[in-house]
Amino acid sequence: AEHNDEESMWFTFRGAVYDMTFFINGHPGGTPRLLMAAGQDLEPYWEVYRQHLRGHVVDWMEKYRIGNLPPAEAKQASKGMEFGDMFETDPERHPDLLSCTQKPFCGEPRIELLTRDYFTPNELFYVRNHLAVPEIDPDEYVLIVKGKGIKKHKFTLNDLKTMFPKHEVVTTLQCAGNRREDLHSSDHGIFIAPHWVVGAISTAKWGGPKIRDVLKHCGIDVDGMALGTKTYEKIKHVQFEGYDTDETGLCYGGSIPVEKAVDPWGDAILAYEMNDQELPRDHGYPVRAIAPGHAGARQCKWLHRIILSDTESQKSWQQKSYRGFAPDISFERHLASWPPPRLDQAPIVQLMPVQSLVCNPPQNSILGAKGSTEITLKGVAWSGGGKKIERVDISIDGGKTWTAAELYKPIEQGWNRHWAWTQFYKTIELPEEMKEKLRKGETVELDICSKAMNSDLNVQPERMEPYWNARGVCINHWYHVHTTLDPNMEKDAIKRDARVPREFGNTPTGGKFVDHWDMHGWSADPEHKNNVRSLENDG
């Protein structure tokens, strides 16, 4: 093949020829994958990574179309090409874990289930995989710790279980891109997957040795570092690398500041247990990093290497994928020809802002209201960095009026160590005008939303426009739930509103997708409509 290197990078797709040379550093997943497919037809690759078929990606590529193959040549372009499916050995998932992307698998629980338990059951805990799930023999597992100024150490799984005390911590994990679909529209697109809808947030109890204990064993004066009496000029960051790799052999990675790792109150651990059970494969078996209060992307699964360094991880998932850009920065005009001019204005996501979601009643539900004078709401709230949820205000009229909800947190966590979410609930008396409509046999439309306030008195913003960002990260504007009260249905009865098209088991704010969901591209393309996977998890 020609045009398959960094100097000239062309692709074909269904007869069209595209010159994407300028894009060599712009792909959020990194350059190696682009070069893997360069000079070839994209069909076999996108048969696996079908999220590319969601419309806006191909529409954007059309700007760089330089010609067409002759019809006979176009038919042969992808024939004879084989691209192995590295996801064939992925584990089975629970049907209520809704897949935003199939490959790699990214699944979110139906949010009405988030308030059923305080600890999210392992099988319903959201899954964010960047690559295929590796198969790791626990007897052959090795964790390598190395870095500038220290001797390399290797630990087996048994070493981690027997050489160090087990520390347990309850923490909420949220993907940095949770609610990404809220920021996506045809004229303001988000060009990174997955487009989480709303449910990439869950809570569990994790168990394993503290990272600081392991580093201390390796010769690092973690107590001196924490107290400020010892400084290592070449140790500023703790990089994590996983056993999971892409087709080119590139492994996943990220990093956290070393201060988090050595903080005796930071609760950063190497987890081999989740909710008192062996760590599931989808969640990093046999060992993963847990850095409470940080974005999920920083808490590397299938942990293979810990690298102490004076720089942050240089992996694309650290340097490109999770940055908070200004609202006037777009993928098309700025990020596709990476790097953009002002990376100093786009911080890498570590901690996350205050968040709350009304989970019950479910989005687009019709509630029986015969004789009803009140409605009960339930939800979850959380703030990154260990900040406490001090109050959650709820509204049934779209934010015109508010009242404080009751808070529920069955565990004790200390100052700036509120790693786990707070659940909230409230039974609200309906306003007189709503009661009157119900008495007349008329339905009542509710616009339910919440706003949480943390211990820094930070409150969720009403709208997304002031903080819209091209990577779709740290999304926390009010989440609106559309619900109807029907006086002709028995009290406590519930059904789904058939007037609203059902595109997915969860729904963006307001109850509707702004742009066609099409299973995040999995069912968007006519050639793949009948694929069995396009019918899975459709709600």
N, C-alpha and C positions, 0 to 999 in steps of 0.2 A: 504494500500500500504506500501511496505517496501522501504528502501533506499530513504527516503523523508525528510532528515534533514541535518543540516550542517555537521554532521559527515560522512554521506554517501549519496550522491546525484546522483541517476541514472535516466536516461530517456530512453524511447523506441521511435523509429520512424521507421515505416514500417518494422517491424520485427527485426531491429537492436537494441542492447542494448548498451548504452553509460554510462560510469562512468565519470561524470563531477564534482566530488567533489572538485577538485582543483579550479574550476571556481566560487566558491561560492561568491567571492567578485569581480569577473572580469567583470560581465555584466554591460555595460554602463548605463542600466536602473535601476540598483540596485538589491540587494539580494532578497527582498520580492517576486518579480515576479518569480525568479528561484525556490524558495521554494514552491510557489503556484503550480507549475507544477511538482515538484520533485516526483519521484516514479510513474509517469504516462506516457502515450503516448503523444507525442508532436503534433500529427495531429490536434486535435481540437483547440489548441492554435495557431498553425501556419495557420490554416484556416482563422483566424482573422489577425494575424500579418505575412502576407505572404511575407514580405520583407526578411524573413529568408530563403526563397527558391531560392535565387538568385545564388545558386551554390557554391560560395566560403565558405559559412557558413557550409553547410553540408560536403563539402570536408574537411574542417578543423576538424569538429567533428569526422570524420572517424578515426583520429589518436587515439581517445579515445574509440573506439568501443571495447567492451570486449566480445561480443558474439551475438547470435541470438536467438530469440524466436522460438519455434516449429511453423510450418506453421499455424496450427489451432489456436494456442494461439495468433499469430501475427494478424490474421484476427479479433480476438475479442478484441484486445488491446484497440482500441479507441471507440468501440461500446458501447453505453449506457452512454458515457461521454457527458455532456453538458457544454459548456463554453459560457456564455452569451456574446452577442455583445454589449458592452457599447457605441458603436458609432452610434447606430441606430437613435438617436435623434439629430445627428449633422445637422447643417444647409445645405441648398442647396448652391452650388458654381457656379460661372460663368464658362462657357465652355472654356474660354481663361485662366483660372487659372489651369495650368497643374499639375496634381497630381504626385508628386514623390513617396509618399506613401499614401495609402487610409486610413489606420488605424494605428496610428493617422493620420489625414489629414495634409499633407504638400504640398502646391501648390505654384507654381511660375508662374508669368505672362509670356506670350510670350515676349521676350525682344524687339522685334521690336515695341511693344506698349509702351515701357518706355519713348520714346521721343515724344509721341503724346501729352502729357500734362506735365506741370511741376509738378503739384500735382497728384499723382497716384490716380485714382478713387478707392473708397473704395472696390468695388467688384473685382478690379484687384490687389489690394495690396497683396503682398505675404503673405501666411498664414503658420506659423510654430506652429503646435500644438504638444505638447509632450504627451498629454492624450486626452480623450474625452472632447468635449465642454460641460460645465455644463449648466444646465437650472436654471437661477437665477431670482427670482421674485424681481423686483427693490424695492418693498415696504418692502421686508424682508431682503434686503441687509444690511450687517453690516461689517464695517472695524474696526479691532481691532489694536490698537497701544500699544505696551508694550515693556518692556525691563528693563535692570538693572538700578536701581536708579530712575525709573519714575513710576508714577501711571498709571495703565491701563486705556485707554480711548476707547470708542466705538463711531463710527460715522455712521449714516445712509447716504444713497445717498443724501437725502435732506439736511443733515447737510453739506456735502461737497460742495453742490451747494449754500448754503445760508450763511454759517458761514465764508467763505473765499473768497477773490477776485479770479475771474477766470483769469488765466494766459494762454496765447496762445504761442505756440512755433512750428516752422516748423522744422522738423528733418527727416533725412533719417534713416531708420532702415535697417540693413543687418544682416542676420543670420550669426553667427560665422562660420558656415560650408558651406557658399555659394561657389559654384563651386567644391564641394567635389568630384564629379565624375572625375574631371581632375586628381585627385591623385590616382585613383583606377585602378588597373590592376590585371590580374590573378596571377602574381608573386609578386605583391606588393599591397596587398589588404587593403581596408579600412573597418573595421568591426564595423561600427556605421551608423545608419540611421538618417535622409534621405541622400541619395546621391544627393544633389542638383546638377542641371546641370549648371545653370548660373544666374537664374532670381530671387534669394531670396534677392532682394533689392528693396525698394520702398520709396516714400516720401509722407508725409502728414502733415497737420496742426492739432495739438492736443490742446485741451482745458481742463483746470481743475485747481485746487488749487496747488500752489507750495508745495512740500513736506516740505520745511523748514517752511512754514507758519503753517502747521499742527503740526509739531514737536514743534514749538514755543508755540502753544496753549497747548501742552502737558507738558510744563514746561522746555523745553530744551532751553538754551541760545545759539540759533543758530548764532546770531550776534557775540557774544564773541568767539564762536568756529571758525567762518569764519575769524575773526580778529586775532586769536591766543591768545586772552587774557583769554579764558576759556577752560579748558581741562576736559574731562570726561574719566577717566582711563578705565572705563568699557564700553565705547561706541566708537568702532572703525569701525563698519560695520553696515549697514542697511540691514537686511534680509527681503526678501519678500516671502510670501507664498500665493498660489492661492487656489481658490475653486475647481479647477480641481484635481481629484484623480484617481489613477489606481484601478485595481480590488481588491487590498489588502487594500485600504484606504489611501495609501501614496499620499500626495499632492505634486504638483510641487513647486519648490522654488529655489531661488538664492539670491545673495546679491551684493551690491555696497559699495565702501568705504564711510564712513560717510561724508568725505570732499565734495564729489559730491552732497550729499543730502542737505547740509547746505550752499553751495556756492550760494550767491545771483546772481551770473552770470552763474550758472550751469544749470538753466532752468529745473531742475528735477521736474516733476509734477505728480499728480494723475489724469489721463485723463479720462473724461467721454464724451468727444466729439472728433470726427475725421472728419476733413474736414467739420466742421460746422454742422455735423450730429451726432445723437446719436451713441455712440460707437457700431459697429456691434458685433454680438455674437462671430464671429471668431476672433475678435480683442480685446476681453476681457470684453465684456459687463457685468456689467455696469461700472466698473472702472478698469483701469490698470495702472501700473507704466510706466513712460516715463523718461529715463535717457539719454538725448541726447548725442551722441558721443560714447555711449557704444554699445557693441554687443547686438543683439536682445534678446539673452537668458537671459540677466540681467533685462529685462523690463517686469516683471511678469504680466501676464494677469489674469483677474477674481480675482483681488487682495482681499485677505481675511485678512491677518495679516502683519503688519510691526513690526519687532522685532529689537530693538536696542541692539547690542551685542558687546562683545570684540573679537568675532571670526566671520569668514566668515560663510555663510550658509554651513551646513554639508550635504545638499542634493547631490545626485550623479550627478545631472546636474551641480553643482558647482564644486564638488571635483574630478569628473572623466571625464565627457563627453567633456568638452571644455578646454583642456590643450594643450599647444604647446610643443610637445616632440621633441627631437633631431632626425635627419633623420635616425639614426641607431637603433632607438627604434621601435619595431614592436609589433602589437597586439599579434601575435602568441607566440613570445618568451618572451615578457615582461609584457604586460598589462593584458593578460588573467588570470594570477595568481597574481592579484592585492594585495598589492601595488608594483609597480616597485621600484628598489633600490634608484633612485635619483629623487624624486618628486620635489626637489628644483631646478632642471634644466628644469622643465616643468611648466611654469607660467600659472595660470588660466587666461583665456581670459576676459579682460574687454574692452579695446579699440581695434580698428582694423586698419590695415595698409591702405595706399592709394590704390585706386582701380579705374579702368576705363574699360568700355565695349563699343565696337562699336556695336550699335543696328540696324543701317540701313546703307547699305542694309542688309537684313536678311541673316543668315547663309545658305550656299548652294543654293543661288539664282542665276538665270540667268537673266541678265539685257539687255534689248534692247539697242543696241549701234549703230544703223544705223545713220551715220553722226555725231556720238558723238566724242568730243575731251576732255571731262571732266567727273568727277564722284563726286557726293555729298555724304558725310558721316555724320552720326549723332550718338551720343552716350551720356553716362552719366559717371560722375566721382565723387568720394566722398572719404573723408578721415576721419577716426575716431578721437575722441578727440577734435573735433571742429576746426581742421586744415583746412585752406583755400586751395582750388585748385587754384594754381597759373598759371598752364599751362598744356595743354594736347597736346602731339605730336602724329601725326598719320602717318601711312605708308601704302602704297598699294603694297609694294614688300617684305613683311615679316620682315621689320625692317632694310633693307639695307639703305634706305634713309627716312628722316623724315621731316615733316613740322608742324608748330604750328597751331592748330585749333582755331576757334573763340569760345569764352565762352559765355554762357547765364545763368544768374541767376537773376530772376526778383524781388528778395527780398533782403533787406539789412540785413546783419548779421555782428556782430562786431568781434574784434580780439579774436581768440581762441573760437569763438562761431559760427563758420561756420558749424552748425549742418546739414544743408541740402545740397543735391548734387548740382553740377554744370553740366548743359548739354553743349555739344559741337557740333559744326558742321563745315564743311569745304567743299568747292567745289574745287577739285584738278584737275589741268590740267594734262592730261595723258602724259607720256614721249613719245618722237617722235617714238621710236621703237614700242610702243603699238599702236599708231595711224596708223603706217604703216601696221601693221598686220590687223587692222580693215579695212583699205582701200582695202586690198587684199581679204577681205571676210573671214578672219581667226578669230576664237575666241581668247580671251585673258583671261588668268587665273590670278586672283588677290588674294594676300594674305594680307588681311587688318588687321591691329592691331593698338593699341594705348598704350601710356604710360603716366600716369598722374604724375605731380610733385606737392607736397603740400608745405605749407608755411615753413616747416622745411627743404625743399629741398630734401625730400625723394622721390624717384622715384620707380615705379614698376620694379621688376626684370624681366629679360627675360625668365628665366626658373624656373621650380618648384623644381628641384633636390636639390638645396642648402637648401631649407626650408621644404622639404617633411616631413610630420608628420603623425603619425599613427591615430590621431583623425580627420585629414582632416579639419583643421581650419585655418583661416586667409590666405586664398588663393588669391593671387593677381598677379601672373605672367601674361605676355602679353596674352590677349585673341585674338586668330587668327580667322578671318572670311574668309571662302572660297567663292569667288564670281567669276562668269564668265561673260564676256562681249561678247554679240553675235551681230555682225554687220548685221545679217539677220533678226533681230527683230526690230520693230519700237522703236524709242527712248522713254524712260520712261516705256516701257512694262516690266513686271517682271513675272517670273514663277519659280517654284522650280526645282532644278536640279534632274531629275529622276535617274541619275546615282548613287546617294548616297542613300542607304537605309534609310527610314524614320522610326526611332525607337521612336521618341518623338518630341514634338513641339519645344523644345529647344535642342541645341546640344553643347557638350563640345568644348573646343578650337580646332581649326583645322577642325571642321565640322563632326567629326566621333567619335563614341564611341569606345574606345579601347577594352572594354569587352562588351559582349552582355547585352543590357539594360533590355529587357524583362519586361518592366514596373516595374523596380526595384524589380523584383521577382514575381510581381502579375500575370504575364502570363508565368513564367519560368517553371512551373511544369505541366506535361501532364495531371494530374488529375484535373487541374483547368483551362485549356485552354479555355473552353467554358463558364466560368463564365462571366456574363455580365459586371462586373466591369473591367475585364481584357481587355476589348475593349474600355474603356473610355479613353479620353485624349491621344490618340495615335498620335496626331498631325494632 
